[in-house]
Amino acid sequence: MKIFLDDIRNAPDNSWVVVRDGHICMNLLSTGIVTEISFDHDLGDDWCNGYDVLCHIELLVWHGAILKPIIYIHTDNAGARNKMVLAKKKIEEM
């Protein structure tokens, strides 16, 4: 499954499943069926954003609960993008 995590934008094509909520995304990731994921940071929820979901992926991969998905970052939030890129690199190096 390919997830496009974004509260506003639509996916670039029909091969992506659009998910608008970080908590729903984390639940899907925990199943192990997510192979690719593209991230927005700001999800309209003050206590779960794209970075939080990346941290969840890191924990799942660290504990061997899931295989590393392919990660893309499409957020327009420049400040958050840098933090998300670092998290992505950390996951890729695991």
C-alpha positions in Angstrom: 0.0 0.0 0.0 1.2 3.5 -0.8 0.0 6.3 1.5 -0.2 10.0 0.7 -0.4 11.7 4.1 -1.9 15.1 3.7 -4.9 17.0 5.2 -5.6 19.1 2.1 -3.9 17.9 -1.1 -4.9 15.0 -3.2 -2.5 12.2 -4.2 -0.6 12.7 -7.5 -2.3 9.6 -9.0 -4.7 6.7 -8.1 -1.9 4.4 -7.0 -1.8 6.3 -3.6 -4.3 6.0 -0.7 -4.9 9.5 0.7 -4.9 9.6 4.5 -5.8 12.8 6.2 -5.1 11.9 9.9 -1.8 11.0 11.5 -3.4 8.5 13.9 -5.1 6.6 11.2 -1.8 6.6 9.3 0.1 5.2 12.3 -2.5 2.4 12.6 -2.1 1.5 8.9 1.7 1.5 9.3 1.5 -0.9 12.3 -0.1 -3.5 10.1 3.0 -3.8 8.0 1.2 -3.4 4.7 2.6 0.1 3.9 5.4 0.0 1.3 5.7 3.7 0.4 4.6 6.9 2.2 4.7 10.5 1.2 4.5 13.1 4.0 3.0 16.5 4.7 3.9 17.9 8.1 1.0 20.1 9.0 -2.1 17.9 9.3 -4.5 20.3 11.0 -4.0 18.5 14.3 -1.9 20.1 17.0 -0.8 16.9 18.6 -0.1 14.6 15.6 1.8 15.8 12.5 3.9 14.2 9.8 7.0 14.3 12.0 5.2 12.4 14.7 4.3 9.7 12.2 8.0 9.5 11.0 9.0 8.9 14.7 6.4 6.1 14.9 7.9 4.5 11.8 11.4 4.8 13.4 10.1 2.9 16.5 8.4 0.2 14.4 11.5 -0.4 12.3 13.8 -0.3 15.3 11.7 -3.0 17.0 11.5 -5.1 13.8 7.8 -4.7 13.7 7.8 -3.5 10.0 10.1 -3.3 7.0 11.3 0.1 6.1 8.8 1.8 3.7 10.1 4.1 1.0 9.7 7.6 2.3 9.0 10.8 0.4 8.5 14.3 1.9 6.2 16.7 0.1 5.5 19.3 2.9 5.6 23.0 2.2 6.6 23.7 5.8 10.3 24.6 5.3 11.2 24.5 9.0 9.6 21.1 9.5 11.0 19.7 6.2 14.6 19.8 7.6 13.6 17.9 10.7 11.7 15.4 8.6 14.6 14.9 6.2 16.9 14.1 9.2 14.3 11.6 10.5 14.0 10.0 7.1 17.8 9.6 6.8 18.0 8.0 10.3 15.3 5.4 9.3 17.1 4.7 6.0 20.3 4.1 7.9 18.8 1.5 10.2 
